[in-house]
């Protein structure tokens, strides 16, 4: 299940379909109209933005475009090389002083595996 944040560009390699039947295409920005049943806060915009995209590839945005990049439950699902590519791309996209927030289910498991690959 995809979780959306209004006012942000939400990215996933899987596509989505809105209530009208419109579907995403890889590489194209998609504006999803939020229905009244969507759990948005009272000050959230009515449009959600979605990009169907492979997170390990170059994003179609200019350099230093974003103040924030948030990657939740993503980095643990890609190879080391793909993670490196994503981090390099995030650095390209972040404005000076911008923030990259990465969260994983349990970082301790991944850190232990890094220091002792036999645990994997």
N, C-alpha and C positions, 0 to 999 in steps of 0.2 A: 504494500500500500504506500502510495506517495503522500508525503506531508508537504503542504505548501505554506509559504510565508508571503503574505501580501506585500507589495512594494519592492520585492526582490525578484531576481531572475532565478527560478528554480530549475535545476539541471538533472536529467536522468538519461541513461542510455536507452531506456524503454520509452515508448511513446505513450500518449494519453489521448483521450477523446472527451470532448465536452458534451453538454446536454443536447446540442444541436446536431451532433454526429460529426463535427469537424475534428480531424485528427492532425497530430503533429507530423512533421517531416524532418528527418535529420538535418541539422544545421540551420533551420529556420526558427526565428523567435515566434512564439505562439502566445497570444493574449487570450486568456481563459476568463470568461465572464463568470463571476461568482454568483451562485444562486442564493436565495434567501435562506436556504438550509445550511449553507456553509458556515462553519464556526469561526467567523471573523469577528474581531473586536469592533466596537462602535466607531472607531476612527480609522479603520482599515479601508483602503481603496477597494472598489468593486472589481478591479481587474487583477488577475494573477498572471505573472509572466513565466513561461516555461520554454526551455530549450532542450530538445532531444539531441544529445551530444555525447560522444565518448570523452569522458573526463581526462583521459591520458593523451588527448590530441589538442592541437592549438584551437583556442576559442576564437570565435569571429568578432572580437572586440579590440579596440585600439589599446595601446600600451597605457598603463597607469589610469585605467578607467574607473576602478572601484576602490572605495574606502574600506570595505569589508568583504572578505571571502570566508564563507563558512562551509566546511566539509564534514558532514555528520555521517558516520557509519559508511564511509566510502573507502578510505585509504587501506583498510585491512582486507579489502576484497580484490585488490589489484596486485600485480607483480611488483617487485622492487623497481624494475626499470620504468614501469607505468607510474609508480608513485613518484619517482624522481622527475619524470616528465611533467606530472601534475604540479609538483612543487615549483619547478622552473616556470611553468605557465602562470601559476599563482603570483609568483614574484614579478613577472612581466605585467600582469594585470593590476597589481596593487599600486595605488597612488602613494607618493612618499608619505611615510608615517601611517600607512594603512595597516590593517590587522588581518591576519590569517588565523582562523580558529578551526582546529581539527579535533574532532572527538571520535573516540572508538569505544566499543563495548567494554573492554578491559585491557588497558595498556600494559599492565603487569605481565600478562600472558605473552604478549608480543615481545616485550623487552627480554623476558627470560629466554624465549626462543632465539632471539638475536644473539645472546651470549652463550647459549648452549643449544645448537641446532638439533642435537640428539633428542631434545624434548618435543620436537614437532611430530 
